[in-house]
Amino acid sequence: MLTAEDFYQLADGNQMPKLGLGMYKVTDESTIQTLVAGAYQAGYRLFDTAQMYQNEAMMGRAFQNAGLARQSIFVTTKIAEENQGYDATLRSLESSLKALQMDYVDLLLVHWPLHQHFFDTWRAFERAKAEGMVRSIGVSNYGQIHLQYLATQANEMPVVNQIEVHPYLGQKAIQAYHQENQIVTQAWAPLGRGGELNDPLVQRLATQYGKSPAQIVIRWHLQNGTALIPKSSQVERVQANIDVFDFELAPEDVNALYGLERYTRISQEPELVYERGAQYPH
Ligand SMILES: NC(=O)c1ccc[n+]([C@@H]2O[C@H](COP(=O)([O-])OP(=O)(O)OC[C@H]3O[C@@H](n4cnc5c(N)ncnc54)[C@H](OP(=O)(O)O)[C@@H]3O)[C@@H](O)[C@H]2O)c1
């Protein structure tokens, strides 16, 4: 059962579930059907897709097949680099909405900052929001410098920045900046793509709390005030990953997990790759 505590308040007045399901690299239709239905049943309301993931149409069919009322779910999609620019953003958003079988998405993100279309893309986001095609607008992979640059021309600022965060990349500085500027941090690769679940400290805490390593890391994000979208293609894991609202890590254990910082990234450092074609593979 969801409660108000399971949502973050966004600066635009909307609410966003703290925990959602990531859908990167899930492109098998029957898996998507099983995951969407199983996740909803387990309490997930937020589903994170992107034009780049090439599964928006499958997600749309899965929502329909599961019979989920539009207002009962929170759907995020992201504008791909090749669709940036004012007209292209709006056109590609129409295609995404058609694929998702929706007349709005809850959250639209710029997938990566691109110098070439930096302000035009954002103007299109502001228009899409004004026209009701999206409820909230945000960005992804923006560094502090990008946010400050955007602020020089934006009429409204992003309410979410979806960035890479996991115990080996705690992102403390930008998270503090987000907090000062009413931007919610949403962690991608919150489990470090699974690799960090084998870390000896994570394993020891899992034994100590009687929880799985993934549940320990998910709880760490939540206690830091970070939203997150762990991905699994296995419905049992999806269900276990949301079963984290009945325990709390002691403050010293939260700090100990911050102590795992290695500044290692799965993706590129966004402040260094600000041009088309430089971001992947990740
Ligand atoms: N904005 C961006 O640029 C960007 C970039 C990357 C990702 N994202 C979003 O963020 C989401 C999450 O990131 P991610 O998929 O890269 O990485 P992640 O969520 O950190 O890790 C996913 C990996 O962890 C494994 N896993 C999940 N739950 C587990 C559990 N309970 N026990 C053991 N292993 C577990 C999964 O394996 P199985 O699938 O086999 O269970 C998968 O290999 C993506 O799906 C996507 O929606 C956004």
The ligand as an ORCA input file, in Angstrom:
! r2SCAN-3c Opt
* xyz 0 1
  N      19.445      8.643    -17.888
  C      20.388      7.830    -18.286
  O      21.315      8.189    -19.008
  C      20.317      6.407    -17.862
  C      21.422      5.557    -18.066
  C      21.311      4.242    -17.643
  C      20.155      3.795    -17.007
  N      19.088      4.636    -16.843
  C      17.834      4.176    -16.179
  O      18.159      3.682    -14.879
  C      17.690      2.342    -14.750
  C      18.550      1.565    -13.795
  O      19.909      1.562    -14.194
  P      20.645      0.289    -14.823
  O      19.639     -0.598    -15.421
  O      21.690      0.810    -15.705
  O      21.385     -0.394    -13.593
  P      20.969     -0.915    -12.114
  O      19.521     -0.729    -11.875
  O      21.942     -0.343    -11.164
  O      21.337     -2.460    -12.183
  C      20.652     -3.371    -12.980
  C      21.394     -4.695    -12.838
  O      21.283     -5.177    -11.492
  C      20.732     -6.478    -11.482
  N      19.814     -6.576    -10.337
  C      18.663     -5.880    -10.140
  N      18.097     -6.225     -8.961
  C      18.897     -7.145     -8.402
  C      18.827     -7.895     -7.197
  N      17.818     -7.730     -6.342
  N      19.830     -8.773     -6.934
  C      20.856     -8.934     -7.809
  N      20.973     -8.275     -8.973
  C      19.998     -7.378     -9.272
  C      20.018     -6.639    -12.810
  O      20.066     -7.971    -13.275
  P      18.726     -8.743    -13.812
  O      18.066     -7.835    -14.816
  O      19.262     -9.996    -14.380
  O      17.902     -8.963    -12.572
  C      20.858     -5.754    -13.747
  O      21.963     -6.475    -14.257
  C      17.719      1.846    -16.208
  O      17.001      0.654    -16.387
  C      17.151      3.049    -16.922
  O      15.742      3.089    -16.761
  C      19.169      5.930    -17.249
*
